[in-house]
Amino acid sequence: MLKLFTTEQKRIRSEWRMKINPVKEMSEEEKEAEVKKLEQILAQAFG
């Protein structure tokens, strides 16, 4: 679907994604904690 987007549509989507990105507001400690949570989830799922 994205292959069919025009350059303008891709630009708008990119801007929108940057606005709703919660990671840019997280501190480094919060990011590391989230990564560790994800690692634990994946380890449980795929052991």
Buried (B, 14 or more C-beta within 10 A) or exposed (E): EEEEEEEEEEEEEEEEEEEEEEEEEEEEEEEEEEEEEEEEEEEEEEE
